[in-house]
Amino acid sequence: MLGALGVEFDFENEEMRISGERLRLGLARLREMQAKSYCKRKELASLVGVLSFAASTMAPAVGRAFLSRLYASLKRSKGRFVRLN
């Protein structure tokens, strides 16, 4: 197995996955946002970037499907804060 930039490549099983450290950080950020009803637009954009990185290890259609609503929410937000549902 070879690891680079937070992604582990398993050539024997032909798999690609996020390293344990990156996964723990991403889940912590998700739990933090889950407790909020509003957040700063910049915080949401940062979370979308983390999730986009995670989605890069999935099949392309799967990653785009669950990120599309977050991208739309960022595009819709005009002010400094974004309401989370």
PDB file with one MODEL, atoms N, CA, C and O in Angstrom:
MODEL        1
ATOM      1  N   MET A   1       0.840  -1.166   0.000  1.00  0.00           N
ATOM      2  CA  MET A   1       0.000   0.000   0.000  1.00  0.00           C
ATOM      3  C   MET A   1       0.895   1.242   0.000  1.00  0.00           C
ATOM      4  O   MET A   1       1.927   1.289   0.670  1.00  0.00           O
ATOM      5  N   LEU A   2       0.476   2.228  -0.758  1.00  0.00           N
ATOM      6  CA  LEU A   2       1.221   3.467  -0.889  1.00  0.00           C
ATOM      7  C   LEU A   2       0.314   4.621  -0.465  1.00  0.00           C
ATOM      8  O   LEU A   2      -0.841   4.684  -0.885  1.00  0.00           O
ATOM      9  N   GLY A   3       0.819   5.519   0.349  1.00  0.00           N
ATOM     10  CA  GLY A   3       0.030   6.666   0.793  1.00  0.00           C
ATOM     11  C   GLY A   3       0.666   7.964   0.358  1.00  0.00           C
ATOM     12  O   GLY A   3       1.882   8.134   0.454  1.00  0.00           O
ATOM     13  N   ALA A   4      -0.154   8.877  -0.120  1.00  0.00           N
ATOM     14  CA  ALA A   4       0.334  10.186  -0.538  1.00  0.00           C
ATOM     15  C   ALA A   4      -0.781  11.208  -0.382  1.00  0.00           C
ATOM     16  O   ALA A   4      -1.907  10.975  -0.822  1.00  0.00           O
ATOM     17  N   LEU A   5      -0.470  12.341   0.243  1.00  0.00           N
ATOM     18  CA  LEU A   5      -1.392  13.471   0.379  1.00  0.00           C
ATOM     19  C   LEU A   5      -2.735  13.090   1.009  1.00  0.00           C
ATOM     20  O   LEU A   5      -3.775  13.636   0.640  1.00  0.00           O
ATOM     21  N   GLY A   6      -2.708  12.162   1.952  1.00  0.00           N
ATOM     22  CA  GLY A   6      -3.933  11.788   2.652  1.00  0.00           C
ATOM     23  C   GLY A   6      -4.758  10.727   1.964  1.00  0.00           C
ATOM     24  O   GLY A   6      -5.863  10.419   2.411  1.00  0.00           O
ATOM     25  N   VAL A   7      -4.248  10.162   0.884  1.00  0.00           N
ATOM     26  CA  VAL A   7      -4.946   9.097   0.166  1.00  0.00           C
ATOM     27  C   VAL A   7      -4.065   7.865   0.169  1.00  0.00           C
ATOM     28  O   VAL A   7      -2.863   7.946  -0.084  1.00  0.00           O
ATOM     29  N   GLU A   8      -4.671   6.722   0.458  1.00  0.00           N
ATOM     30  CA  GLU A   8      -3.936   5.456   0.450  1.00  0.00           C
ATOM     31  C   GLU A   8      -4.321   4.670  -0.802  1.00  0.00           C
ATOM     32  O   GLU A   8      -5.501   4.509  -1.111  1.00  0.00           O
ATOM     33  N   PHE A   9      -3.320   4.193  -1.504  1.00  0.00           N
ATOM     34  CA  PHE A   9      -3.533   3.410  -2.715  1.00  0.00           C
ATOM     35  C   PHE A   9      -3.180   1.960  -2.420  1.00  0.00           C
ATOM     36  O   PHE A   9      -2.048   1.654  -2.046  1.00  0.00           O
ATOM     37  N   ASP A  10      -4.146   1.073  -2.589  1.00  0.00           N
ATOM     38  CA  ASP A  10      -3.938  -0.360  -2.389  1.00  0.00           C
ATOM     39  C   ASP A  10      -3.953  -1.006  -3.768  1.00  0.00           C
ATOM     40  O   ASP A  10      -5.017  -1.268  -4.329  1.00  0.00           O
ATOM     41  N   PHE A  11      -2.772  -1.259  -4.307  1.00  0.00           N
ATOM     42  CA  PHE A  11      -2.673  -1.788  -5.667  1.00  0.00           C
ATOM     43  C   PHE A  11      -3.058  -3.256  -5.744  1.00  0.00           C
ATOM     44  O   PHE A  11      -3.477  -3.737  -6.797  1.00  0.00           O
ATOM     45  N   GLU A  12      -2.920  -3.962  -4.645  1.00  0.00           N
ATOM     46  CA  GLU A  12      -3.268  -5.375  -4.631  1.00  0.00           C
ATOM     47  C   GLU A  12      -4.779  -5.580  -4.805  1.00  0.00           C
ATOM     48  O   GLU A  12      -5.213  -6.438  -5.574  1.00  0.00           O
ATOM     49  N   ASN A  13      -5.568  -4.783  -4.082  1.00  0.00           N
ATOM     50  CA  ASN A  13      -7.035  -4.879  -4.168  1.00  0.00           C
ATOM     51  C   ASN A  13      -7.638  -3.850  -5.114  1.00  0.00           C
ATOM     52  O   ASN A  13      -8.857  -3.784  -5.272  1.00  0.00           O
ATOM     53  N   GLU A  14      -6.784  -3.049  -5.742  1.00  0.00           N
ATOM     54  CA  GLU A  14      -7.213  -1.987  -6.657  1.00  0.00           C
ATOM     55  C   GLU A  14      -8.222  -1.056  -5.975  1.00  0.00           C
ATOM     56  O   GLU A  14      -9.315  -0.820  -6.490  1.00  0.00           O
ATOM     57  N   GLU A  15      -7.835  -0.536  -4.811  1.00  0.00           N
ATOM     58  CA  GLU A  15      -8.682   0.370  -4.053  1.00  0.00           C
ATOM     59  C   GLU A  15      -7.937   1.658  -3.730  1.00  0.00           C
ATOM     60  O   GLU A  15      -6.709   1.702  -3.667  1.00  0.00           O
ATOM     61  N   MET A  16      -8.720   2.686  -3.532  1.00  0.00           N
ATOM     62  CA  MET A  16      -8.177   3.972  -3.121  1.00  0.00           C
ATOM     63  C   MET A  16      -9.052   4.454  -1.965  1.00  0.00           C
ATOM     64  O   MET A  16     -10.279   4.434  -2.068  1.00  0.00           O
ATOM     65  N   ARG A  17      -8.428   4.887  -0.862  1.00  0.00           N
ATOM     66  CA  ARG A  17      -9.201   5.343   0.281  1.00  0.00           C
ATOM     67  C   ARG A  17      -8.485   6.487   0.991  1.00  0.00           C
ATOM     68  O   ARG A  17      -7.296   6.731   0.789  1.00  0.00           O
ATOM     69  N   ILE A  18      -9.250   7.173   1.825  1.00  0.00           N
ATOM     70  CA  ILE A  18      -8.713   8.284   2.598  1.00  0.00           C
ATOM     71  C   ILE A  18      -7.954   7.715   3.789  1.00  0.00           C
ATOM     72  O   ILE A  18      -8.360   6.710   4.371  1.00  0.00           O
ATOM     73  N   SER A  19      -6.869   8.354   4.141  1.00  0.00           N
ATOM     74  CA  SER A  19      -6.097   7.906   5.309  1.00  0.00           C
ATOM     75  C   SER A  19      -6.927   8.093   6.578  1.00  0.00           C
ATOM     76  O   SER A  19      -7.857   8.900   6.603  1.00  0.00           O
ATOM     77  N   GLY A  20      -6.595   7.361   7.608  1.00  0.00           N
ATOM     78  CA  GLY A  20      -7.331   7.414   8.858  1.00  0.00           C
ATOM     79  C   GLY A  20      -7.353   8.796   9.478  1.00  0.00           C
ATOM     80  O   GLY A  20      -8.376   9.223  10.014  1.00  0.00           O
ATOM     81  N   GLU A  21      -6.238   9.496   9.410  1.00  0.00           N
ATOM     82  CA  GLU A  21      -6.150  10.843   9.979  1.00  0.00           C
ATOM     83  C   GLU A  21      -7.086  11.808   9.253  1.00  0.00           C
ATOM     84  O   GLU A  21      -7.801  12.578   9.894  1.00  0.00           O
ATOM     85  N   ARG A  22      -7.086  11.770   7.929  1.00  0.00           N
ATOM     86  CA  ARG A  22      -7.965  12.660   7.149  1.00  0.00           C
ATOM     87  C   ARG A  22      -9.428  12.326   7.408  1.00  0.00           C
ATOM     88  O   ARG A  22     -10.273  13.219   7.473  1.00  0.00           O
ATOM     89  N   LEU A  23      -9.725  11.043   7.554  1.00  0.00           N
ATOM     90  CA  LEU A  23     -11.091  10.624   7.835  1.00  0.00           C
ATOM     91  C   LEU A  23     -11.553  11.140   9.196  1.00  0.00           C
ATOM     92  O   LEU A  23     -12.671  11.640   9.318  1.00  0.00           O
ATOM     93  N   ARG A  24     -10.710  11.027  10.214  1.00  0.00           N
ATOM     94  CA  ARG A  24     -11.058  11.525  11.547  1.00  0.00           C
ATOM     95  C   ARG A  24     -11.286  13.038  11.531  1.00  0.00           C
ATOM     96  O   ARG A  24     -12.233  13.528  12.147  1.00  0.00           O
ATOM     97  N   LEU A  25     -10.436  13.769  10.840  1.00  0.00           N
ATOM     98  CA  LEU A  25     -10.594  15.225  10.757  1.00  0.00           C
ATOM     99  C   LEU A  25     -11.889  15.609  10.040  1.00  0.00           C
ATOM    100  O   LEU A  25     -12.606  16.510  10.475  1.00  0.00           O
ATOM    101  N   GLY A  26     -12.174  14.928   8.958  1.00  0.00           N
ATOM    102  CA  GLY A  26     -13.400  15.203   8.203  1.00  0.00           C
ATOM    103  C   GLY A  26     -14.650  14.912   9.008  1.00  0.00           C
ATOM    104  O   GLY A  26     -15.596  15.699   8.987  1.00  0.00           O
ATOM    105  N   LEU A  27     -14.670  13.791   9.719  1.00  0.00           N
ATOM    106  CA  LEU A  27     -15.828  13.445  10.537  1.00  0.00           C
ATOM    107  C   LEU A  27     -16.011  14.427  11.690  1.00  0.00           C
ATOM    108  O   LEU A  27     -17.141  14.757  12.050  1.00  0.00           O
ATOM    109  N   ALA A  28     -14.913  14.892  12.268  1.00  0.00           N
ATOM    110  CA  ALA A  28     -14.995  15.883  13.347  1.00  0.00           C
ATOM    111  C   ALA A  28     -15.612  17.180  12.825  1.00  0.00           C
ATOM    112  O   ALA A  28     -16.439  17.792  13.502  1.00  0.00           O
ATOM    113  N   ARG A  29     -15.216  17.594  11.634  1.00  0.00           N
ATOM    114  CA  ARG A  29     -15.776  18.825  11.047  1.00  0.00           C
ATOM    115  C   ARG A  29     -17.262  18.658  10.747  1.00  0.00           C
ATOM    116  O   ARG A  29     -18.039  19.594  10.933  1.00  0.00           O
ATOM    117  N   LEU A  30     -17.668  17.468  10.281  1.00  0.00           N
ATOM    118  CA  LEU A  30     -19.078  17.216  10.013  1.00  0.00           C
ATOM    119  C   LEU A  30     -19.903  17.264  11.299  1.00  0.00           C
ATOM    120  O   LEU A  30     -20.982  17.856  11.327  1.00  0.00           O
ATOM    121  N   ARG A  31     -19.399  16.647  12.352  1.00  0.00           N
ATOM    122  CA  ARG A  31     -20.117  16.655  13.632  1.00  0.00           C
ATOM    123  C   ARG A  31     -20.243  18.079  14.177  1.00  0.00           C
ATOM    124  O   ARG A  31     -21.270  18.443  14.751  1.00  0.00           O
ATOM    125  N   GLU A  32     -19.202  18.871  13.995  1.00  0.00           N
ATOM    126  CA  GLU A  32     -19.228  20.262  14.444  1.00  0.00           C
ATOM    127  C   GLU A  32     -20.316  21.047  13.717  1.00  0.00           C
ATOM    128  O   GLU A  32     -21.047  21.818  14.338  1.00  0.00           O
ATOM    129  N   MET A  33     -20.424  20.855  12.422  1.00  0.00           N
ATOM    130  CA  MET A  33     -21.428  21.567  11.625  1.00  0.00           C
ATOM    131  C   MET A  33     -22.834  21.048  11.899  1.00  0.00           C
ATOM    132  O   MET A  33     -23.803  21.803  11.821  1.00  0.00           O
ATOM    133  N   GLN A  34     -22.947  19.779  12.215  1.00  0.00           N
ATOM    134  CA  GLN A  34     -24.249  19.176  12.469  1.00  0.00           C
ATOM    135  C   GLN A  34     -24.937  19.822  13.668  1.00  0.00           C
ATOM    136  O   GLN A  34     -26.165  19.884  13.717  1.00  0.00           O
ATOM    137  N   ALA A  35     -24.171  20.293  14.615  1.00  0.00           N
ATOM    138  CA  ALA A  35     -24.727  20.900  15.823  1.00  0.00           C
ATOM    139  C   ALA A  35     -25.185  22.342  15.594  1.00  0.00           C
ATOM    140  O   ALA A  35     -25.845  22.916  16.460  1.00  0.00           O
ATOM    141  N   LYS A  36     -24.856  22.926  14.469  1.00  0.00           N
ATOM    142  CA  LYS A  36     -25.179  24.334  14.207  1.00  0.00           C
ATOM    143  C   LYS A  36     -26.435  24.473  13.348  1.00  0.00           C
ATOM    144  O   LYS A  36     -26.775  23.582  12.569  1.00  0.00           O
ATOM    145  N   SER A  37     -27.118  25.609  13.506  1.00  0.00           N
ATOM    146  CA  SER A  37     -28.240  25.917  12.619  1.00  0.00           C
ATOM    147  C   SER A  37     -27.830  26.963  11.578  1.00  0.00           C
ATOM    148  O   SER A  37     -28.439  27.064  10.514  1.00  0.00           O
ATOM    149  N   TYR A  38     -26.788  27.740  11.900  1.00  0.00           N
ATOM    150  CA  TYR A  38     -26.217  28.717  10.966  1.00  0.00           C
ATOM    151  C   TYR A  38     -24.701  28.573  11.001  1.00  0.00           C
ATOM    152  O   TYR A  38     -24.130  28.133  11.999  1.00  0.00           O
ATOM    153  N   CYS A  39     -24.065  28.942   9.916  1.00  0.00           N
ATOM    154  CA  CYS A  39     -22.605  28.976   9.913  1.00  0.00           C
ATOM    155  C   CYS A  39     -22.159  30.071   8.950  1.00  0.00           C
ATOM    156  O   CYS A  39     -22.949  30.570   8.148  1.00  0.00           O
ATOM    157  N   LYS A  40     -20.911  30.429   9.038  1.00  0.00           N
ATOM    158  CA  LYS A  40     -20.362  31.399   8.100  1.00  0.00           C
ATOM    159  C   LYS A  40     -20.204  30.728   6.747  1.00  0.00           C
ATOM    160  O   LYS A  40     -19.945  29.529   6.654  1.00  0.00           O
ATOM    161  N   ARG A  41     -20.363  31.518   5.715  1.00  0.00           N
ATOM    162  CA  ARG A  41     -20.235  30.997   4.348  1.00  0.00           C
ATOM    163  C   ARG A  41     -18.853  30.379   4.131  1.00  0.00           C
ATOM    164  O   ARG A  41     -18.712  29.359   3.456  1.00  0.00           O
ATOM    165  N   LYS A  42     -17.850  31.012   4.710  1.00  0.00           N
ATOM    166  CA  LYS A  42     -16.472  30.533   4.580  1.00  0.00           C
ATOM    167  C   LYS A  42     -16.301  29.151   5.233  1.00  0.00           C
ATOM    168  O   LYS A  42     -15.585  28.300   4.705  1.00  0.00           O
ATOM    169  N   GLU A  43     -16.960  28.931   6.382  1.00  0.00           N
ATOM    170  CA  GLU A  43     -16.902  27.627   7.051  1.00  0.00           C
ATOM    171  C   GLU A  43     -17.534  26.541   6.188  1.00  0.00           C
ATOM    172  O   GLU A  43     -17.009  25.434   6.076  1.00  0.00           O
ATOM    173  N   LEU A  44     -18.686  26.880   5.572  1.00  0.00           N
ATOM    174  CA  LEU A  44     -19.359  25.909   4.705  1.00  0.00           C
ATOM    175  C   LEU A  44     -18.504  25.604   3.479  1.00  0.00           C
ATOM    176  O   LEU A  44     -18.408  24.451   3.058  1.00  0.00           O
ATOM    177  N   ALA A  45     -17.887  26.629   2.909  1.00  0.00           N
ATOM    178  CA  ALA A  45     -17.020  26.424   1.751  1.00  0.00           C
ATOM    179  C   ALA A  45     -15.839  25.520   2.111  1.00  0.00           C
ATOM    180  O   ALA A  45     -15.432  24.677   1.311  1.00  0.00           O
ATOM    181  N   SER A  46     -15.300  25.694   3.296  1.00  0.00           N
ATOM    182  CA  SER A  46     -14.202  24.855   3.753  1.00  0.00           C
ATOM    183  C   SER A  46     -14.652  23.409   3.921  1.00  0.00           C
ATOM    184  O   SER A  46     -13.938  22.484   3.532  1.00  0.00           O
ATOM    185  N   LEU A  47     -15.833  23.213   4.498  1.00  0.00           N
ATOM    186  CA  LEU A  47     -16.361  21.865   4.663  1.00  0.00           C
ATOM    187  C   LEU A  47     -16.628  21.214   3.309  1.00  0.00           C
ATOM    188  O   LEU A  47     -16.358  20.026   3.126  1.00  0.00           O
ATOM    189  N   VAL A  48     -17.148  21.974   2.377  1.00  0.00           N
ATOM    190  CA  VAL A  48     -17.388  21.446   1.030  1.00  0.00           C
ATOM    191  C   VAL A  48     -16.069  21.000   0.399  1.00  0.00           C
ATOM    192  O   VAL A  48     -16.031  19.987  -0.300  1.00  0.00           O
ATOM    193  N   GLY A  49     -15.004  21.735   0.637  1.00  0.00           N
ATOM    194  CA  GLY A  49     -13.692  21.338   0.128  1.00  0.00           C
ATOM    195  C   GLY A  49     -13.216  20.031   0.730  1.00  0.00           C
ATOM    196  O   GLY A  49     -12.663  19.185   0.028  1.00  0.00           O
ATOM    197  N   VAL A  50     -13.430  19.861   2.035  1.00  0.00           N
ATOM    198  CA  VAL A  50     -13.046  18.605   2.709  1.00  0.00           C
ATOM    199  C   VAL A  50     -13.856  17.441   2.144  1.00  0.00           C
ATOM    200  O   VAL A  50     -13.309  16.375   1.863  1.00  0.00           O
ATOM    201  N   LEU A  51     -15.163  17.650   1.978  1.00  0.00           N
ATOM    202  CA  LEU A  51     -16.017  16.590   1.445  1.00  0.00           C
ATOM    203  C   LEU A  51     -15.710  16.299  -0.022  1.00  0.00           C
ATOM    204  O   LEU A  51     -15.813  15.155  -0.466  1.00  0.00           O
ATOM    205  N   SER A  52     -15.339  17.316  -0.758  1.00  0.00           N
ATOM    206  CA  SER A  52     -14.953  17.123  -2.157  1.00  0.00           C
ATOM    207  C   SER A  52     -13.696  16.262  -2.249  1.00  0.00           C
ATOM    208  O   SER A  52     -13.578  15.408  -3.128  1.00  0.00           O
ATOM    209  N   PHE A  53     -12.761  16.497  -1.335  1.00  0.00           N
ATOM    210  CA  PHE A  53     -11.560  15.664  -1.287  1.00  0.00           C
ATOM    211  C   PHE A  53     -11.927  14.220  -1.000  1.00  0.00           C
ATOM    212  O   PHE A  53     -11.410  13.301  -1.635  1.00  0.00           O
ATOM    213  N   ALA A  54     -12.835  14.019  -0.028  1.00  0.00           N
ATOM    214  CA  ALA A  54     -13.276  12.668   0.306  1.00  0.00           C
ATOM    215  C   ALA A  54     -13.983  12.016  -0.873  1.00  0.00           C
ATOM    216  O   ALA A  54     -13.815  10.822  -1.121  1.00  0.00           O
ATOM    217  N   ALA A  55     -14.775  12.800  -1.599  1.00  0.00           N
ATOM    218  CA  ALA A  55     -15.514  12.265  -2.742  1.00  0.00           C
ATOM    219  C   ALA A  55     -14.586  11.893  -3.891  1.00  0.00           C
ATOM    220  O   ALA A  55     -14.966  11.114  -4.765  1.00  0.00           O
ATOM    221  N   SER A  56     -13.391  12.434  -3.898  1.00  0.00           N
ATOM    222  CA  SER A  56     -12.461  12.108  -4.992  1.00  0.00           C
ATOM    223  C   SER A  56     -12.019  10.650  -4.950  1.00  0.00           C
ATOM    224  O   SER A  56     -11.478  10.136  -5.929  1.00  0.00           O
ATOM    225  N   THR A  57     -12.247   9.982  -3.819  1.00  0.00           N
ATOM    226  CA  THR A  57     -11.888   8.567  -3.741  1.00  0.00           C
ATOM    227  C   THR A  57     -13.056   7.660  -4.114  1.00  0.00           C
ATOM    228  O   THR A  57     -12.906   6.439  -4.145  1.00  0.00           O
ATOM    229  N   MET A  58     -14.223   8.251  -4.398  1.00  0.00           N
ATOM    230  CA  MET A  58     -15.414   7.476  -4.774  1.00  0.00           C
ATOM    231  C   MET A  58     -15.585   7.496  -6.290  1.00  0.00           C
ATOM    232  O   MET A  58     -14.859   8.173  -7.018  1.00  0.00           O
ATOM    233  N   ALA A  59     -16.578   6.725  -6.732  1.00  0.00           N
ATOM    234  CA  ALA A  59     -16.955   6.783  -8.145  1.00  0.00           C
ATOM    235  C   ALA A  59     -17.431   8.204  -8.438  1.00  0.00           C
ATOM    236  O   ALA A  59     -18.089   8.807  -7.591  1.00  0.00           O
ATOM    237  N   PRO A  60     -17.121   8.757  -9.606  1.00  0.00           N
ATOM    238  CA  PRO A  60     -17.437  10.166  -9.897  1.00  0.00           C
ATOM    239  C   PRO A  60     -18.895  10.556  -9.698  1.00  0.00           C
ATOM    240  O   PRO A  60     -19.164  11.617  -9.135  1.00  0.00           O
ATOM    241  N   ALA A  61     -19.836   9.746 -10.134  1.00  0.00           N
ATOM    242  CA  ALA A  61     -21.248  10.112 -10.026  1.00  0.00           C
ATOM    243  C   ALA A  61     -21.697  10.187  -8.572  1.00  0.00           C
ATOM    244  O   ALA A  61     -22.525  11.033  -8.235  1.00  0.00           O
ATOM    245  N   VAL A  62     -21.182   9.342  -7.719  1.00  0.00           N
ATOM    246  CA  VAL A  62     -21.570   9.317  -6.308  1.00  0.00           C
ATOM    247  C   VAL A  62     -21.127  10.602  -5.621  1.00  0.00           C
ATOM    248  O   VAL A  62     -21.913  11.217  -4.901  1.00  0.00           O
ATOM    249  N   GLY A  63     -19.906  11.008  -5.829  1.00  0.00           N
ATOM    250  CA  GLY A  63     -19.394  12.219  -5.207  1.00  0.00           C
ATOM    251  C   GLY A  63     -20.134  13.459  -5.645  1.00  0.00           C
ATOM    252  O   GLY A  63     -20.445  14.318  -4.820  1.00  0.00           O
ATOM    253  N   ARG A  64     -20.420  13.567  -6.913  1.00  0.00           N
ATOM    254  CA  ARG A  64     -21.131  14.735  -7.431  1.00  0.00           C
ATOM    255  C   ARG A  64     -22.553  14.797  -6.896  1.00  0.00           C
ATOM    256  O   ARG A  64     -23.069  15.881  -6.624  1.00  0.00           O
ATOM    257  N   ALA A  65     -23.189  13.643  -6.744  1.00  0.00           N
ATOM    258  CA  ALA A  65     -24.589  13.613  -6.313  1.00  0.00           C
ATOM    259  C   ALA A  65     -24.762  14.206  -4.919  1.00  0.00           C
ATOM    260  O   ALA A  65     -25.675  15.002  -4.700  1.00  0.00           O
ATOM    261  N   PHE A  66     -23.914  13.839  -3.987  1.00  0.00           N
ATOM    262  CA  PHE A  66     -24.135  14.342  -2.642  1.00  0.00           C
ATOM    263  C   PHE A  66     -23.537  15.722  -2.422  1.00  0.00           C
ATOM    264  O   PHE A  66     -23.888  16.383  -1.445  1.00  0.00           O
ATOM    265  N   LEU A  67     -22.659  16.173  -3.285  1.00  0.00           N
ATOM    266  CA  LEU A  67     -22.088  17.514  -3.144  1.00  0.00           C
ATOM    267  C   LEU A  67     -22.894  18.581  -3.871  1.00  0.00           C
ATOM    268  O   LEU A  67     -22.735  19.768  -3.588  1.00  0.00           O
ATOM    269  N   SER A  68     -23.747  18.187  -4.791  1.00  0.00           N
ATOM    270  CA  SER A  68     -24.454  19.172  -5.613  1.00  0.00           C
ATOM    271  C   SER A  68     -25.329  20.104  -4.773  1.00  0.00           C
ATOM    272  O   SER A  68     -25.415  21.295  -5.072  1.00  0.00           O
ATOM    273  N   ARG A  69     -25.979  19.585  -3.732  1.00  0.00           N
ATOM    274  CA  ARG A  69     -26.811  20.445  -2.883  1.00  0.00           C
ATOM    275  C   ARG A  69     -25.965  21.421  -2.085  1.00  0.00           C
ATOM    276  O   ARG A  69     -26.389  22.552  -1.848  1.00  0.00           O
ATOM    277  N   LEU A  70     -24.783  21.007  -1.669  1.00  0.00           N
ATOM    278  CA  LEU A  70     -23.908  21.914  -0.931  1.00  0.00           C
ATOM    279  C   LEU A  70     -23.383  23.024  -1.835  1.00  0.00           C
ATOM    280  O   LEU A  70     -23.297  24.182  -1.425  1.00  0.00           O
ATOM    281  N   TYR A  71     -23.033  22.662  -3.066  1.00  0.00           N
ATOM    282  CA  TYR A  71     -22.596  23.679  -4.020  1.00  0.00           C
ATOM    283  C   TYR A  71     -23.723  24.674  -4.290  1.00  0.00           C
ATOM    284  O   TYR A  71     -23.485  25.879  -4.371  1.00  0.00           O
ATOM    285  N   ALA A  72     -24.957  24.165  -4.429  1.00  0.00           N
ATOM    286  CA  ALA A  72     -26.104  25.034  -4.676  1.00  0.00           C
ATOM    287  C   ALA A  72     -26.343  25.964  -3.489  1.00  0.00           C
ATOM    288  O   ALA A  72     -26.672  27.136  -3.671  1.00  0.00           O
ATOM    289  N   SER A  73     -26.182  25.449  -2.295  1.00  0.00           N
ATOM    290  CA  SER A  73     -26.358  26.268  -1.094  1.00  0.00           C
ATOM    291  C   SER A  73     -25.326  27.391  -1.042  1.00  0.00           C
ATOM    292  O   SER A  73     -25.652  28.520  -0.673  1.00  0.00           O
ATOM    293  N   LEU A  74     -24.107  27.090  -1.403  1.00  0.00           N
ATOM    294  CA  LEU A  74     -23.071  28.127  -1.438  1.00  0.00           C
ATOM    295  C   LEU A  74     -23.384  29.177  -2.493  1.00  0.00           C
ATOM    296  O   LEU A  74     -23.187  30.372  -2.271  1.00  0.00           O
ATOM    297  N   LYS A  75     -23.864  28.728  -3.622  1.00  0.00           N
ATOM    298  CA  LYS A  75     -24.165  29.655  -4.703  1.00  0.00           C
ATOM    299  C   LYS A  75     -25.347  30.561  -4.348  1.00  0.00           C
ATOM    300  O   LYS A  75     -25.373  31.739  -4.705  1.00  0.00           O
ATOM    301  N   ARG A  76     -26.325  29.989  -3.639  1.00  0.00           N
ATOM    302  CA  ARG A  76     -27.517  30.723  -3.246  1.00  0.00           C
ATOM    303  C   ARG A  76     -27.240  31.773  -2.172  1.00  0.00           C
ATOM    304  O   ARG A  76     -27.896  32.814  -2.135  1.00  0.00           O
ATOM    305  N   SER A  77     -26.286  31.505  -1.314  1.00  0.00           N
ATOM    306  CA  SER A  77     -26.034  32.408  -0.184  1.00  0.00           C
ATOM    307  C   SER A  77     -25.423  33.714  -0.672  1.00  0.00           C
ATOM    308  O   SER A  77     -24.441  33.729  -1.413  1.00  0.00           O
ATOM    309  N   LYS A  78     -26.025  34.790  -0.241  1.00  0.00           N
ATOM    310  CA  LYS A  78     -25.566  36.109  -0.671  1.00  0.00           C
ATOM    311  C   LYS A  78     -24.771  36.806   0.419  1.00  0.00           C
ATOM    312  O   LYS A  78     -23.844  37.566   0.137  1.00  0.00           O
ATOM    313  N   GLY A  79     -25.137  36.544   1.658  1.00  0.00           N
ATOM    314  CA  GLY A  79     -24.509  37.247   2.766  1.00  0.00           C
ATOM    315  C   GLY A  79     -23.355  36.469   3.377  1.00  0.00           C
ATOM    316  O   GLY A  79     -22.747  35.593   2.762  1.00  0.00           O
ATOM    317  N   ARG A  80     -23.093  36.835   4.606  1.00  0.00           N
ATOM    318  CA  ARG A  80     -21.954  36.250   5.311  1.00  0.00           C
ATOM    319  C   ARG A  80     -22.302  34.913   5.968  1.00  0.00           C
ATOM    320  O   ARG A  80     -21.433  34.065   6.166  1.00  0.00           O
ATOM    321  N   PHE A  81     -23.590  34.734   6.305  1.00  0.00           N
ATOM    322  CA  PHE A  81     -24.021  33.534   6.991  1.00  0.00           C
ATOM    323  C   PHE A  81     -24.919  32.677   6.112  1.00  0.00           C
ATOM    324  O   PHE A  81     -25.593  33.177   5.211  1.00  0.00           O
ATOM    325  N   VAL A  82     -24.918  31.355   6.393  1.00  0.00           N
ATOM    326  CA  VAL A  82     -25.719  30.404   5.643  1.00  0.00           C
ATOM    327  C   VAL A  82     -26.540  29.616   6.644  1.00  0.00           C
ATOM    328  O   VAL A  82     -26.027  29.181   7.675  1.00  0.00           O
ATOM    329  N   ARG A  83     -27.812  29.434   6.341  1.00  0.00           N
ATOM    330  CA  ARG A  83     -28.667  28.620   7.208  1.00  0.00           C
ATOM    331  C   ARG A  83     -28.492  27.154   6.827  1.00  0.00           C
ATOM    332  O   ARG A  83     -28.523  26.793   5.650  1.00  0.00           O
ATOM    333  N   LEU A  84     -28.310  26.327   7.838  1.00  0.00           N
ATOM    334  CA  LEU A  84     -28.170  24.897   7.633  1.00  0.00           C
ATOM    335  C   LEU A  84     -29.482  24.208   7.992  1.00  0.00           C
ATOM    336  O   LEU A  84     -30.107  24.544   8.998  1.00  0.00           O
ATOM    337  N   ASN A  85     -29.892  23.268   7.189  1.00  0.00           N
ATOM    338  CA  ASN A  85     -31.143  22.528   7.458  1.00  0.00           C
ATOM    339  C   ASN A  85     -30.838  21.154   7.939  1.00  0.00           C
ATOM    340  O   ASN A  85     -31.754  20.380   8.218  1.00  0.00           O
TER     341      ASN A  85
ENDMDL
END
